[in-house]
Amino acid sequence: MALDKYSLAQLWLKEDINNWSLGQVYMHLIHNIINYNFAQIEICISTNRNQSKKKTSDGEKLFEQNLFPNARLKTPPSASGPDQPESLKVVRHGKTQRN
């Protein structure tokens, strides 16, 4: 697993106060998958309500390229970002509390 080469201290390391650590990025992805993406999948498979709707132009670009743009996103100073992972196990197993 790609995470095996990182210690918890390395996952907590931040370039500066305006950037997230690698651990925070993982926690953000884990949280979004569990709390948002799974819910959206459930909606999609349970209804055809939006079947006739089209993707936005930005959505079309992402779909065509099959990736998100390689760009650093800036977090406003007022937003602290996700919590740091409490352990490597939390990140490896994707354990986070579901809202």
Backbone bond lengths (Angstrom), bond angles and torsions (degrees), N, CA, C in turn:
res aa  C-N    CA-C-N  psi(-1)  N-CA   C-N-CA  omega(-1)  CA-C   N-CA-C  phi
1 M - - - 1.449 - - 1.529 108.89 -
2 A 1.314 116.35 141.22 1.465 121.44 -177.65 1.529 112.44 -58.19
3 L 1.317 116.25 -30.56 1.469 119.93 -178.49 1.524 113.32 -71.22
4 D 1.309 117.80 -18.79 1.459 120.87 -175.31 1.523 113.39 -61.50
5 K 1.310 117.29 -21.22 1.460 118.96 -179.03 1.531 112.90 -87.00
6 Y 1.338 117.79 -0.80 1.458 121.39 -178.70 1.525 111.78 -110.58
7 S 1.314 115.21 140.97 1.464 120.52 171.15 1.527 107.40 -89.90
8 L 1.324 116.55 167.41 1.463 120.05 177.38 1.528 109.94 -61.44
9 A 1.321 116.70 -40.05 1.477 120.29 178.53 1.526 111.08 -59.60
10 Q 1.325 117.02 -39.12 1.463 120.14 178.33 1.521 111.37 -67.90
11 L 1.334 116.86 -36.85 1.466 119.57 177.84 1.520 111.72 -67.23
12 W 1.317 116.77 -27.80 1.465 120.87 179.62 1.530 113.24 -83.29
13 L 1.307 117.13 -15.19 1.462 121.90 -174.58 1.521 111.06 -63.80
14 K 1.337 114.74 130.95 1.460 120.65 178.49 1.525 108.68 -118.69
15 E 1.321 115.43 137.72 1.465 120.83 178.23 1.524 110.61 -61.23
16 D 1.324 115.08 -42.39 1.466 121.81 175.00 1.527 107.79 -163.29
17 I 1.312 116.73 178.60 1.475 119.89 -174.80 1.529 113.38 -67.17
18 N 1.323 116.99 -17.46 1.464 120.40 -178.17 1.528 113.25 -89.09
19 N 1.316 117.90 -3.87 1.459 121.55 -177.67 1.517 110.87 -117.29
20 W 1.314 115.40 155.38 1.457 121.38 175.41 1.520 109.16 -85.66
21 S 1.286 115.56 152.19 1.456 120.70 172.13 1.529 107.99 -77.97
22 L 1.328 116.13 166.32 1.460 120.52 175.95 1.532 110.10 -61.07
23 G 1.321 116.74 -37.51 1.462 121.10 177.37 1.523 112.14 -61.67
24 Q 1.335 116.63 -40.45 1.460 120.05 178.18 1.532 110.90 -66.19
25 V 1.333 116.82 -36.97 1.469 119.86 177.45 1.523 109.31 -62.68
26 Y 1.339 116.87 -46.80 1.468 120.13 177.58 1.524 111.17 -58.94
27 M 1.326 117.61 -45.11 1.467 120.57 -178.99 1.524 110.75 -63.55
28 H 1.322 117.19 -38.01 1.465 122.00 177.16 1.532 110.08 -61.98
29 L 1.336 116.48 -46.53 1.465 120.04 -179.82 1.524 111.17 -64.78
30 I 1.321 117.14 -45.08 1.462 121.28 179.37 1.529 110.08 -59.81
31 H 1.316 116.24 -48.51 1.470 121.28 -178.93 1.533 110.41 -60.24
32 N 1.336 117.27 -45.51 1.467 119.69 -178.52 1.517 112.13 -65.22
33 I 1.312 117.12 -40.58 1.467 119.56 179.51 1.522 110.54 -62.73
34 I 1.324 117.11 -46.71 1.459 120.96 -177.25 1.524 112.30 -71.82
35 N 1.321 117.00 -44.31 1.465 119.82 -172.13 1.524 114.96 -93.95
36 Y 1.317 118.69 -17.95 1.461 119.27 -178.62 1.530 111.70 -119.89
37 N 1.327 116.70 -57.67 1.458 119.72 -173.24 1.522 112.78 -61.04
38 F 1.328 118.25 -44.35 1.464 120.07 179.59 1.528 110.52 -61.40
39 A 1.324 116.65 -40.18 1.471 119.91 178.74 1.527 110.40 -64.03
40 Q 1.330 117.52 -39.97 1.465 120.77 178.82 1.522 111.51 -66.52
41 I 1.312 116.88 -38.33 1.473 120.54 177.02 1.521 109.95 -62.58
42 E 1.328 116.66 -43.86 1.460 120.32 178.92 1.525 111.32 -60.00
43 I 1.326 116.84 -40.28 1.474 120.86 178.19 1.529 109.63 -64.68
44 C 1.324 116.67 -45.80 1.467 120.73 -177.26 1.526 112.96 -61.83
45 I 1.322 117.04 -38.97 1.467 118.64 -177.34 1.530 112.98 -84.65
46 S 1.327 116.73 -9.09 1.457 118.64 -177.78 1.534 113.84 -102.55
47 T 1.321 117.58 -6.56 1.457 119.76 -178.39 1.529 110.27 -151.89
48 N 1.303 116.96 156.62 1.463 121.08 173.11 1.526 110.04 -113.55
49 R 1.325 115.45 23.62 1.458 123.30 -175.51 1.535 112.99 -52.77
50 N 1.325 118.46 -38.33 1.468 121.10 -177.03 1.526 112.92 -107.61
51 Q 1.306 116.35 19.16 1.461 121.47 -175.22 1.525 113.00 -57.40
52 S 1.308 117.87 -35.42 1.466 120.78 -176.61 1.533 112.99 -86.58
53 K 1.319 117.91 -4.85 1.465 120.66 -178.02 1.520 110.62 -80.06
54 K 1.321 115.55 154.30 1.466 122.94 -178.96 1.524 110.38 -105.97
55 K 1.343 115.25 158.53 1.464 120.51 174.98 1.525 109.36 -68.09
56 T 1.318 116.34 155.28 1.458 120.19 171.94 1.530 107.78 -71.70
57 S 1.328 117.26 166.86 1.473 119.41 178.83 1.532 110.39 -62.71
58 D 1.327 117.69 -37.78 1.471 120.17 176.24 1.528 110.46 -64.74
59 G 1.316 116.71 -40.31 1.453 121.25 177.69 1.524 111.50 -63.29
60 E 1.321 116.97 -39.67 1.472 121.34 177.47 1.523 110.70 -61.60
61 K 1.343 116.63 -43.92 1.472 120.74 179.91 1.527 110.69 -61.51
62 L 1.338 116.38 -46.22 1.465 119.83 179.07 1.521 110.85 -60.92
63 F 1.319 116.44 -42.12 1.463 121.66 -178.79 1.528 110.71 -65.31
64 E 1.342 116.92 -44.27 1.465 121.18 -179.77 1.525 111.66 -63.29
65 Q 1.328 116.52 -41.44 1.464 121.29 -177.17 1.529 112.50 -83.31
66 N 1.335 115.85 -16.38 1.460 122.54 -178.92 1.528 112.28 57.01
67 L 1.324 115.95 34.51 1.461 120.50 177.25 1.521 110.27 -166.37
68 F 1.321 113.93 162.55 1.454 119.96 173.61 1.518 108.25 -87.07
69 P 1.323 118.23 153.07 1.469 120.09 179.03 1.530 110.69 -58.75
70 N 1.308 116.47 144.39 1.453 122.18 178.11 1.531 107.69 -84.07
71 A 1.314 115.20 80.47 1.456 120.43 -177.44 1.521 109.44 -139.61
72 R 1.298 116.16 143.06 1.461 120.48 175.64 1.507 109.09 -79.34
73 L 1.300 115.19 131.49 1.459 120.13 177.91 1.512 108.53 -97.40
74 K 1.293 116.44 140.18 1.462 121.37 179.18 1.526 109.26 -99.02
75 T 1.305 114.91 134.86 1.455 121.48 176.74 1.520 107.87 -97.14
76 P 1.330 118.06 134.09 1.462 118.83 176.92 1.528 110.34 -59.53
77 P 1.324 117.39 146.60 1.466 120.40 -179.24 1.530 113.43 -55.20
78 S 1.322 117.32 -26.91 1.463 120.57 -179.04 1.526 112.43 -74.75
79 A 1.322 117.69 -16.34 1.470 121.79 -178.57 1.524 109.70 -100.46
80 S 1.310 116.56 120.00 1.463 119.68 -177.06 1.522 112.27 -83.89
81 G 1.314 118.01 -15.15 1.459 120.97 -178.78 1.517 110.82 86.49
82 P 1.322 115.90 -179.07 1.468 120.50 -179.51 1.530 110.74 -66.19
83 D 1.320 114.95 160.75 1.466 120.00 175.21 1.511 109.54 -65.73
84 Q 1.320 115.70 155.84 1.456 121.09 172.10 1.532 107.73 -70.45
85 P 1.312 118.38 148.13 1.466 119.19 176.45 1.524 109.84 -65.33
86 E 1.329 116.01 141.45 1.469 119.87 -178.70 1.514 112.68 -79.57
87 S 1.346 116.69 -18.92 1.461 120.48 179.41 1.525 109.02 -160.94
88 L 1.322 116.02 164.90 1.461 120.21 175.27 1.524 110.67 -66.01
89 K 1.327 116.44 -33.24 1.469 121.44 -179.87 1.531 110.89 -60.35
90 V 1.326 116.39 -40.16 1.462 120.51 179.77 1.524 110.12 -59.66
91 V 1.325 116.71 -43.09 1.462 120.36 -178.88 1.527 110.65 -73.00
92 R 1.312 117.20 -44.52 1.470 120.56 -177.92 1.525 112.74 -61.63
93 H 1.307 116.22 -37.96 1.460 119.67 -175.54 1.527 113.28 -101.78
94 G 1.331 116.17 0.69 1.450 120.08 177.10 1.506 113.76 64.52
95 K 1.329 116.43 30.53 1.455 119.31 -177.04 1.524 110.40 -85.43
96 T 1.292 114.76 116.85 1.447 121.91 177.30 1.527 106.45 -148.94
97 Q 1.284 116.84 154.55 1.463 118.85 -178.22 1.510 110.25 -76.50
98 R 1.312 115.47 136.62 1.451 121.56 178.23 1.519 108.71 -86.69
99 N 1.332 115.95 134.06 1.479 120.00 179.19 1.506 110.75 -72.67
